[in-house]
Amino acid sequence: MNNTIKQLPEDERPYEKSLKYGVETLSNSELLSLILRNGTKGVNVKELSSSLIDSDNGLLSLTRISFEQLTKINGIGKVKAIQILAVVEIAKRISMSNFNNSVKFETPELISNYYMERLRHLEQEQMHVMFLDTKCKLIKDKLITSGTINQSLISPREIFVEALRCNCVNIVLIHNHPSGEPTPSREDRLITRRIQDAGALIGIELLDHIIIGNNCYVSFREEGML
């Protein structure tokens, strides 16, 4: 077994291969090898990269691994762990950057696409609020709470103080279900009604509450719950 990349044939070395044929020809593990650059004693960087990528989920497995989990792997120190997490974060931001400032967030499908890659891999629930103008263009979004989503953690006051501050007209609630199943819970329904009622008092409409699952979503508006 080859223990170093230099012992591999030149056409099998990720860096040389990418120079000759282009990075698009590299496998997932070879791409990761370019980021990590070197392996550890007895394990070359290609083997180390392969061990990080789940055979069933491919690169998606990197979205579900934490800094602490990474640093427990032989050959992955703090620097390599941060490099891997940075690449994952870049991928998420690229996904969101496809939506420019002119996009009108008028449909649940468009909103769910905007948040899908950002939220569907998380192991904890997060609730975000989109603050929209009269044309449903995004003014800003804000993370309201992270962890178990319940009424005691959601402050209508915090949401609507921010809404008034940024002069928005409409809001949309978005949160994820780590189980991957987006069916609303009783608590989800209560939170939605509470925010909707609070907004009605000051003239800011809750347009929708969208729950993100694993490549799927539920829209309260589409389901007739708003």
C-alpha positions in Angstrom: 0.0 0.0 0.0 1.3 3.4 -0.9 1.8 5.6 2.2 2.6 8.9 0.5 1.1 10.6 -2.5 4.5 10.9 -4.1 4.6 7.1 -4.4 1.5 7.1 -6.6 1.8 7.3 -10.4 1.7 10.9 -11.5 -1.6 10.5 -13.3 -3.2 9.4 -10.0 -1.9 12.3 -7.9 -4.8 14.8 -7.4 -2.8 17.9 -8.0 -1.0 16.7 -11.1 -4.2 15.1 -12.4 -6.2 18.4 -12.0 -3.4 20.3 -13.8 -3.5 17.9 -16.7 -7.2 17.1 -17.0 -9.0 19.8 -14.9 -10.5 19.7 -11.5 -13.9 18.5 -12.9 -12.3 15.1 -13.6 -11.4 14.5 -10.0 -13.4 12.2 -7.7 -14.9 13.5 -4.5 -12.1 12.1 -2.4 -9.5 13.6 -4.8 -11.1 17.0 -4.6 -11.0 16.8 -0.8 -7.3 15.7 -1.1 -6.5 19.0 -2.7 -7.9 20.8 0.3 -6.2 18.6 3.0 -2.9 18.5 1.0 -1.2 15.7 3.1 -2.1 12.7 5.1 -0.5 11.2 8.2 1.9 8.4 9.0 0.9 5.3 7.2 -2.1 6.9 5.4 -1.7 9.1 2.3 -4.1 12.0 1.7 -6.2 10.2 -0.8 -6.9 7.4 1.7 -7.6 9.9 4.5 -10.0 11.8 2.2 -11.8 8.6 1.3 -12.3 7.7 4.9 -14.1 11.0 5.5 -16.7 10.5 2.7 -19.5 8.1 3.5 -20.1 5.7 0.6 -23.9 6.1 0.7 -24.1 9.9 1.1 -20.9 11.0 -0.6 -19.9 14.6 0.0 -23.2 15.2 1.9 -21.6 13.3 4.8 -19.3 16.3 5.4 -22.3 18.5 6.1 -23.2 16.3 9.1 -19.9 16.2 10.8 -18.8 18.5 13.6 -15.4 20.1 14.5 -15.2 17.8 17.5 -15.9 14.7 15.4 -13.4 15.7 12.8 -10.5 16.2 15.2 -11.1 12.7 16.7 -10.1 11.2 13.3 -6.5 10.1 13.0 -4.7 12.6 10.7 -7.3 15.4 11.1 -6.0 18.2 13.4 -7.6 21.5 14.1 -6.3 23.1 10.9 -7.6 20.4 8.6 -11.0 20.3 10.5 -11.4 24.1 10.0 -10.5 23.7 6.3 -13.1 21.0 5.8 -15.8 23.0 7.6 -14.9 26.1 5.6 -15.4 24.3 2.3 -18.8 23.1 3.4 -19.8 26.6 4.5 -18.6 28.0 1.1 -20.8 25.4 -0.7 -23.8 26.5 1.4 -23.2 30.1 0.6 -22.8 29.5 -3.1 -26.1 27.8 -3.0 -27.7 30.9 -1.5 -25.9 33.3 -3.7 -27.8 32.2 -6.7 -30.6 34.4 -5.3 -29.8 38.1 -6.0 -31.4 41.2 -4.6 -33.9 41.3 -7.3 -35.6 38.0 -6.5 -39.2 38.2 -5.3 -39.8 35.5 -2.6 -43.4 35.0 -3.6 -43.7 31.2 -3.6 -43.0 28.6 -0.9 -40.9 26.6 -3.4 -38.6 29.6 -4.0 -38.2 30.2 -0.3 -37.6 26.6 0.5 -34.9 26.4 -2.2 -33.2 29.4 -0.7 -32.9 27.7 2.7 -32.8 24.0 1.8 -29.0 23.4 1.7 -28.5 25.7 4.6 -30.9 23.9 7.0 -31.6 20.4 5.9 -28.4 18.9 7.2 -28.5 20.5 10.7 -28.8 18.2 13.7 -30.6 20.9 15.7 -33.7 23.0 14.8 -33.2 26.6 13.8 -35.8 29.2 13.2 -35.2 32.1 10.8 -37.3 35.0 9.9 -37.3 36.6 6.4 -38.1 40.4 6.5 -39.6 41.3 3.1 -40.6 44.6 1.5 -43.8 45.4 -0.4 -42.6 43.5 -3.5 -41.5 40.4 -1.4 -37.8 41.2 -1.9 -35.6 40.2 1.0 -34.5 43.1 3.2 -32.7 40.7 5.6 -33.1 37.4 7.4 -32.4 36.7 11.0 -31.8 33.6 13.1 -34.3 33.8 16.0 -33.4 30.6 17.9 -31.4 27.4 17.7 -32.2 24.2 19.5 -35.6 22.9 20.4 -38.2 25.2 18.9 -41.0 26.0 21.4 -43.1 29.0 22.3 -41.1 29.9 25.3 -38.0 30.5 23.1 -39.8 32.5 20.4 -40.3 36.2 21.2 -42.8 38.0 19.0 -41.5 41.2 20.4 -37.9 40.5 19.2 -39.3 39.6 15.7 -41.5 42.7 15.3 -39.0 45.1 16.8 -36.6 44.0 14.1 -39.4 44.2 11.5 -40.2 47.8 12.4 -36.5 48.7 12.5 -35.9 47.5 8.9 -39.2 48.9 7.7 -40.5 45.6 6.4 -44.1 44.9 5.4 -44.2 41.1 5.4 -42.4 38.3 7.2 -41.9 34.6 6.6 -41.0 32.0 9.3 -38.7 29.2 8.3 -37.4 26.4 10.4 -36.1 22.8 9.9 -36.9 19.4 11.3 -33.7 17.4 11.8 -35.6 14.2 11.4 -36.1 15.1 7.7 -39.9 14.9 8.1 -41.5 18.4 7.7 -45.0 17.6 9.0 -45.9 20.5 11.4 -46.2 19.6 15.1 -48.8 21.0 17.5 -46.1 23.4 18.8 -45.3 24.6 15.3 -49.0 25.4 14.8 -49.2 27.3 18.1 -46.1 29.3 17.3 -47.4 30.2 13.9 -50.7 31.5 15.2 -49.0 33.5 18.0 -46.8 35.3 15.5 -49.6 35.8 13.0 -51.8 37.4 15.7 -49.0 39.6 16.9 -48.3 40.8 13.4 -51.9 41.6 12.7 -52.0 44.0 15.6 -49.3 46.2 14.0 -50.0 45.7 10.3 -47.2 43.3 9.4 -48.4 40.1 7.7 -47.1 36.7 8.3 -47.1 35.4 4.7 -46.0 31.8 5.5 -44.3 29.4 7.8 -42.2 26.9 5.9 -40.7 23.8 7.5 -37.7 22.3 5.9 -37.2 18.6 5.8 -34.7 16.5 3.8 -35.2 17.7 0.3 -38.8 18.5 1.0 -40.9 21.1 2.8 -44.3 22.0 4.1 -45.8 25.4 3.6 -48.5 26.5 6.0 -49.9 28.7 3.3 -50.2 25.9 0.8 -51.7 23.6 3.4 -54.4 26.2 4.2 -53.1 26.6 7.8 -52.6 30.4 7.3 
